[in-house]
Structures are given as C-alpha cells and as structure tokens.
Amino acid sequence: MSTSKTLICIPDISGFTKFMSETNIELSSKIIPALLNKIIYTNEIGLKVSEIEGDAILFFKHGKIPEFKSLIDQCKLFFTKFYQQLDVLLMQYVQENNIDNTPDLGLKIILHYGEHVESVQIGNRIKLIGEDVIIAHRLLKNDIEEDEYLLISKNLLDQYKDSVVSHNFGWGDLQDNKVKYRHLGEIQYSYIKVNKLLK
C-alpha cells in the first residue's frame, strides 16, 4: 500500500438512473458501455482507470500532474467525443425503436487533487482509498443546478499559477462555489457549464 499525490478525474453520465428505469436492459446495455468506452479510449494524457461504477469512470494519475492546458483540452475532448457518440447512438435508437423522444443523457466531469490517496492492489485492479477519493465522489453531489459541467476543486486549481489558469481557460468563465459535507467540512471548487466549454 502506497500513498501518493494524485489527480482524480471522474466523468459521470447524468440522467443515467432515469434512462435505466425507462429503457429496456437490452438497449441500455448497448448504449451505456459504448459511451463509457468512448471516454476511456479518448484518454490522451495517461490517466489510469481504477474503477467503472455503472455511470462513471474513476480515472487517476499519481505524481506530477499534467499542464493545465493539457488537462482542460483532455476534458474538452471527453465532452466532444461523448456527445458525438451519443448523437450516433440516439439516432440509431430512434430509428430502431420508431420513437419521437430520446433519452436525456449528459456528462459532468469532476477534477480533484489530493495527497491523501492510497493505492491498494485488488486482483488486477488498483483500488484508490483515502479522504481525497471520498471528496472527489462527494463533489458529484453539489449545489450546481446544471446537469452538464466541468468542476475543478480548489485543491487542484491551487497547484497551478493563476496566470496559467486565466491564460488557458479562455473559453468561458469559471464560477466559484463551495459546499459543506458532513465529516469533511467546506470544500471549495469552480465550475463551468458544458455549453460554454464547447463553443
């Protein structure tokens, strides 16, 4: 068991529960894996997969974090490829099922950085444990009214110089927010809506 400074990235499909409850298992078992696979194979910055959790992927990277621009470009790529794949799948879904309405699926991404992460080998997978892993997961439950966004914890933003962040983050304005969790206290973060990110 080893402790390391770690970047955590969690792409999470929004609308997943409603989709699963309203869609037959044969169809959902095709669409959700196809979307998750698209995200996994779009990874270009050496993130490793710790877990796949139904509607989310837990990526991590120990040690030196990517340059800010590289990290944001990677997130933009995750969003772009996800929505391209979703459009293809939904078009096929509508044609094959002869329906007018389509499932309302989207994507949100949580980025966090912490020093309280331990790697545990379980089978052929690396299981991440520690307070910062809990924080990253808790940040999925926040006060943001949007369903599709990129959220970056203050812990991660603090690893970069302000000038670097403002220079490379020109496609939208980060909005600051905070949330208080039981046992964890107040966690500060910034976020940006996906529709601004993709313009």
Secondary structure, DSSP 8 states (H G I E B T S, - for coil): -EEEEEEEEEEEEETHHHHHHHS-HHHHHHHHHHHHHHHHTT--S--EEEEE-SSBEEEEEESS---HHHHHHHHHHHHHHHHHHHHHHHHHHHHHHT-S-----EEEEEEEEEEEEEEEEETTEEEEESHHHHHHHHTTSSS---SSEEEEEHHHHTTS-HHHHHHH-TTS--EEEEEEETTTEEEEEEEEEHHHHT-
